[in-house]
Amino acid sequence: MVLQSSLKNCLQLSCILRTSKAGFRSTSGGIIIQSISNDVYENLAVEDWIHDHMNLENQRVLFLWRNSPAVVIGRHQNPWQECNLRLLRQKNIKLARRRSGGGTVYHDLGNINLTFFTNRKKYERMENLKLVVKALKALCPQLDVRVTDRYDILLDRQYKISGTAAKLGRTTAYHHCTLLCNADKLVLSSVLKSPYKGLKSNATPSVPASVKNLFEEDPSLTCEMLLDAIAEEYATQHQIDHHVTLINPADEFLLPGINNKVKELQNWEWVYGKTPKFSVSTCFNMVYKDSVLDVKVDMEIKHGRIEVCNIGLPEQWLPPTLCSELVKSLTGSKLCPNETSALATTLLRMCPQDDELHSRWNLLCENMMMLM
């Protein structure tokens, strides 16, 4: 099936979306749309927009999308627990928190994302996943793919190629899932491994799994082939038009208010501040001149901010007043290296003009930022 983005289709979609409060007025019973954006925040915002604005009483929507490198955590998860935040910053990989539950996933352009929208009464994850499996087998009959009771799709009975999550509204529901095609597994495994020690949290933990790319099984595949196969199977099964309409998630005319939704998803208070309360009790070693110093840190974090902080340093290694000022300043601040760095720079001005004291202070602050 060939993707189509004709003026006629775009005008039809515009009419459907902009009259959604009066009902989803597609005469075909549903529509298949695909994002032209690879920005994770824009694509998640489209999900939110459709969920919030469309009346899907008698209609269905399949939304197809792909992202540039990003880690996406579930609504009730802890990013410090789920991923290597330092590595994300180093690699310029985005971190996003979605509105649905479930575990953490890594996205890049070798990963396909599918979102199935229906009214709540017709919500059925298992049927959606069976549809994906049927499309895969139609394209590659030799593939051993099947759906598990946990709503995952396994390849060769052991490798996870698709994870799933959902959001159930009062009248509307959506189920979204991933499909590993040709993702960078080395990056995936490294960024989804938290270096944090001594973290205690009631946040929803991810369940580790062995993964494999579909392209490893059949190198002749492409993401476009898989998208087409899934879209065609969806259209056939639900007896709707096969056309895939391309949309721009930044189009305010098509999706009024979408840019505000993007900003909400990018906001620190959403990505980090929505983390359930947790605590950190850890130790680290600081090498200073010819000695190794043990430092103990205890913190309680609420809404992503340090609520309680205690730093145990060797006696007289820093003036007690300076250490006390650091603890006082950290309390109430974001658990964030940029904010800690700014505080450290400000407090450094309180230090006497003493080179050794400055060196000790910088060493402590650098190690504290490693905890962020």
Buried (B, 14 or more C-beta within 10 A) or exposed (E): BEBBBEEEBBEBBBEBBBEBEEBBBBEBEBBBBBBEBBBBBBBBBBBBBBBEBBBBEBBBBBBBBBBBBBBBBBBBBBBBBBBBBBBBEEEEBBBBBBBBBBBBBBBBBBBBBBBBBBBEEBBBBEBBBBBBBBBBBBBBEEBEBBBEEEBBBBBEEEBBBBBBBBBBBEEBBBBBBBBBBBBBBEBBEBBBEBEBEBBEBEBBBBEEBEBBBBBBBBEEBEBEBBBBBBBBBBBBBBEBBBBBBBBBBBBEEBBEEBBEBBEBBBBEEBBBBBBBBBBBBBEBEBEBEEEEBEBEBBBBBBBBBBEEBEBEBEEEBBBEEBBEBBBEBBBEBBBBBEBBBEBBEEBBEEBEEEEEBEEBBBBBBBBBBEBB
